[in-house]
Amino acid sequence: MERRAYRMAWIATSNREDALDIVQDAMLRLVRRYSDRPEEEWGPLFQRILQNSIMDWHRRSQVRNRWRQ
């Protein structure tokens, strides 16, 4: 799952370092917030956290790019 998540983030960001940061952040959020949940729920939870992290990255990028112009 880790490799697939990295690939998804890399495609979404077009930047390997940002993709790695997003995946690591998503994994940390999963462990910190949902470690008490059953293991069967981890996959869907991680995917949702990853998608939200990617959307947050895009929002922050838009704001940064707005100020650079």
C-alpha positions as CSV (number, residue, x, y, z in Angstrom):
1,M,0.0,0.0,0.0
2,E,2.9,2.4,0.7
3,R,4.3,2.2,-2.8
4,R,0.9,2.8,-4.3
5,A,0.2,5.7,-2.0
6,Y,3.6,7.3,-3.0
7,R,2.8,6.8,-6.7
8,M,-0.6,8.5,-6.3
9,A,0.9,11.4,-4.4
10,W,3.7,11.7,-7.0
11,I,1.3,11.8,-9.9
12,A,-0.8,14.4,-8.1
13,T,2.0,16.7,-7.1
14,S,4.6,16.1,-9.9
15,N,7.3,16.4,-7.2
16,R,8.9,13.4,-5.6
17,E,9.9,15.2,-2.3
18,D,6.4,16.7,-1.8
19,A,4.9,13.3,-2.6
20,L,7.1,11.6,0.0
21,D,6.2,14.2,2.6
22,I,2.5,13.8,1.9
23,V,2.6,10.0,2.3
24,Q,4.7,10.2,5.5
25,D,2.3,12.8,6.9
26,A,-0.7,10.6,6.1
27,M,0.9,7.6,7.7
28,L,1.6,9.6,10.9
29,R,-1.9,10.9,11.0
30,L,-3.3,7.4,10.7
31,V,-1.1,6.0,13.5
32,R,-1.7,9.0,15.8
33,R,-5.5,9.2,15.4
34,Y,-6.7,5.7,14.4
35,S,-4.3,3.1,15.9
36,D,-7.1,2.0,18.3
37,R,-9.4,1.1,15.3
38,P,-9.5,-2.5,13.9
39,E,-6.9,-3.3,11.3
40,E,-9.6,-3.8,8.6
41,E,-10.4,-0.1,8.7
42,W,-6.9,1.1,8.3
43,G,-6.8,0.8,4.5
44,P,-9.9,2.9,3.7
45,L,-8.9,5.4,6.5
46,F,-5.4,5.8,5.1
47,Q,-6.8,6.3,1.6
48,R,-9.1,9.1,2.8
49,I,-6.3,10.7,4.8
50,L,-4.0,10.6,1.8
51,Q,-6.6,12.1,-0.5
52,N,-7.3,14.9,1.9
53,S,-3.6,15.5,2.3
54,I,-3.2,15.8,-1.5
55,M,-6.1,18.2,-1.7
56,D,-4.6,20.3,1.1
57,W,-1.3,20.4,-0.7
58,H,-3.1,21.7,-3.9
59,R,-4.9,24.4,-1.9
60,R,-1.6,25.6,-0.3
61,S,0.1,25.6,-3.7
62,Q,-2.7,27.8,-5.1
63,V,-2.3,30.3,-2.3
64,R,1.5,30.3,-2.6
65,N,1.3,30.8,-6.4
66,R,-1.2,33.6,-6.0
67,W,1.3,35.6,-3.9
68,R,4.2,34.9,-6.3
69,Q,2.6,36.5,-9.3
